[in-house]
Amino acid sequence: MTHPWFLGEATPRILAHRGFVPPDSENVAENSVAALAAGRATGTLYLESDCHLTADGDVVLFHDDDLRRVTGDPRRVADIRTRELTDIMSTRGGLAVLPDVLQAFPDARFNLDVKADAAAHQVGTLVAREAHRVLLTSFSDRRREVALAAARSQGGEPATSAGSRTLAGVLAALSARLPRLAARRLDGVDALQIPERHRGIPILTRRLLDLAHARGIEVHVWTVNDPDAMTRLIGVGVDGIVTDRADLGAAARAKSL
């Protein structure tokens, strides 16, 4: 059965990576409330973001484990109180606290990447009631599984995409020409969210795409910001584009429909 996260919009999907920071914007940081609103304003339903835990135990949407790149502050997100982080982000588009943004964007679908071990259980608990519009993922399959278990314990069933361990097992089985084993390793997965290449090695291949589609699993490619690359990937049959330029993604999607 198809998870509700995937229903209501035809592919290809455009996932606004960390929201959308318009090129002409000033003082808008990625993953901020303003960036999420800008992503939604491009017309995409899908907002991609990342989850960390503050010193107060609040789940906030932040990619890095520290503030250095976004604010110049070297401290870790986990060491900062939520109120102080709110103040710091007040001039950068607003701190996105997970329960607040779920409420602020009731029609959006969220693609949430659990970045910290400490955040996994809390993320799952918080999204349980909104599980129909949440896809949980992580490079760490263990973090992903902890978040899923927490959501399920509260009666929620989010969609999910494969972590690195799962993807590596699928790719190894395909390389060994063991398609049945590769298919089994996709059990319980709704999507594969992958780069087109990693360190020069192709990850997206026709065999992987065909295997996923045969299992009813979508393939989303990250992070694609070039319109020609978007058009090419849509043409080969990928189901979603994760992009920093949701505006260009929306245009590429419209051209393909």
Steps between C-alpha positions, in 0.01 A plus 500: 500500500632843405577724794293826510822706476512402133133559418333806352778611267640334191871442462752648457505650849708804586640493853609841628838418654525678837215713372586762241725801535421728203816635335394861566402443863680662789549349843310180427677186615439148374257296711352817650126565517542757221685248282227240552234758410696598189526136399127455538439820302668345195206263483668186626324292764824349621728663755827323579676582825730367772450434870720575800430528871569813708630503858135520612406186307307683227521372142609778266558498127872547448738318268840529669568392856640847571416858406831591340399496133159665545574758770877499558444365852715189563274353769308178446123511464477246784676742736272799443171570675199533273428857608852614412489319167167668430663838562797415278274392212255789541696705244557204270147394414388357832584181684301203372387288796351174376157506672455864401576449132276193480223728621604802290503305172201268535479414131871435444662158483820478702814304418691493829860386527594404856853633544567423868462182702352696789224639277376174350246390761365850549457556127303179465277587793432850371406394147278207600174695471610645166648177367282509188701801375847413630782299349777417747853438385860504619839398369499279810253215468518461876384858561230457239377180664494661846291789366263263320459284810417807709236612248349154485482480879271803480285351224670677208648348185719750312640422160873432495799492268806279523807587705857444389523141627186397317604673179848344513343155536274558201786626284724209603231248414440662162873502429514129582204446265275385782180692425284299740734578788503867396121501497481342847729768637244759395231353727337770709633786290277747313769699323866507404645848537842497337762709326541434130867422569720466806873566464467448127322166534149483351233434761198563279494224239232354279515174699445680828220712358326198348538296819355776714208561267424128481467508880282812499783708647570854385846632414588858595834653398686763703615777488428623147507873427564511126179517288649292218599227746149510648347456155738215417430314826126542464537365147668179619217437745601620845203576720635798690761773492645635825619853429616825655322673210139400545405781262701344218376156600140614476567630148670175395210299642242712321687450173495123544127465568 
